[in-house]
Amino acid sequence: MKQPLPILVFTDLDGTLLDHHGYSYAPALPALDAIAALSGGVVLASSKTAAEIAPLRDELGLSGWPAIVENGAGLLEAGTHAGDDAGDYAEIRSILASLPQNLRSPFRGFGDMSANEVSDATGLSEAQAALARERRYSEPGMWSGSEADRESFIAALSDKGISARMGGRFLTLSLGHTKADRMDAIIDRSRPAHSVALGDAPNDVEMLDRADFGYIVANPDAAPLPRLKGEDEGRIRRTELPGPAGWNAAILGLLSELQLLTEIGRHV
């Protein structure tokens, strides 16, 4: 009889599993190894494209798990390296072009930038930035206008069926679906004993709320998230350490709390 999945972890990347500046996951390796030893799962959930996430997922040994891409607007199934449909990107860019100039011009999306400019905005290498521009489902960008105009921009897009969500660095536009929507579907398929979500930005909040355990990972480069309801219940917690070091401490601490580290010892 197949053993139930002991734990399934959903994780944001930049500023969470990956260091905000160097994009390293090295400090999180002990926790990743512990999850693997338990035959648990890790689902990457990011605003990154499938072209960016697929090689990282392979590198982490997670290709047997799906990945949530472009902020939940798309899903990269296990073992694949690209989505199986044309995506929504052309429609999003067309709707953007239809907006009044005073609302359109302060938003500068990845489609308005060269790979070199995306590299400057993100800290990615130019080769990695080129992969970040291979979008299928969403358009991240920077807003340079006033807060009032930003609200008008978001409202105008909403009238045309586009949602706008703020991440750690960029305002991302899509035709729907969130990280939490995709997470719910994956949990329904996998039926883990425990689900965990980790993130550092506003677009991670719904994911943190849906998991059995949520961790807000410290990010000294961004304003902290406001206190969430789940924190009062002790279901959502905050890490002291930032990025992958905080990720590592959170997961190892939780595995110990759930007495799953003992299970690893029994199988070593």
RASULGI-V372882 format. One record per backbone hydrogen bond with DSSP energy under -1.0 kcal/mol. NH is the residue of the N-H (numbers start at 1). CO is the residue of the C=O. Records with the same first field share a line. If there is no record, write none. Layout:
NH->CO / CO
This chain:
8->194
9->41
10->196
11->43
12->198
15->18
16->13
17->12
18->13
19->24
23->19
28->25
29->26
32->28
33->29
34->30
35->31
36->32
37->33
38->34
39->36
40->35
41->7
43->9
45->11
46->68
53->49
54->50
57->53
58->54
59->55
60->56
61->58
62->57
65->62
67->76
68->44
69->74
70->48
71->46
72->69
73->70
74->69
76->67
79->63
80->77
88->136
89->136
92->88
93->89
94->90
95->91
96->92
97->93
99->96
103->100
104->100
105->101
107->104
108->142
110->140
112->109
113->110
118->114
119->115
120->116
121->117
122->118
123->119
129->125
130->126
131->127
132->128
133->129
134->131
135->133
139->173
141->171
142->108
144->106
150->146
151->147
152->148
153->149
154->150
155->151
156->152
157->153
158->154
159->155
160->157
161->158
162->157
163->174
165->172
167->170
171->141
172->165
173->139
174->163
182->178
183->179
184->180
185->181
186->182
187->183
188->184
189->185
190->186
191->187
193->5
196->8
197->213
198->10
199->215
204->201
205->202
208->204
209->205
210->206
211->207
213->195
214->235
215->197
216->237
217->199
222->219
231->228
232->229
235->230
236->230
237->214
239->216
243->218
246->242
247->243
248->244
249->245
250->246
251->247
252->248
253->249
254->250
255->251
256->252
257->253
258->254
259->256
260->255
261->255
264->260
265->261
266->262
267->264
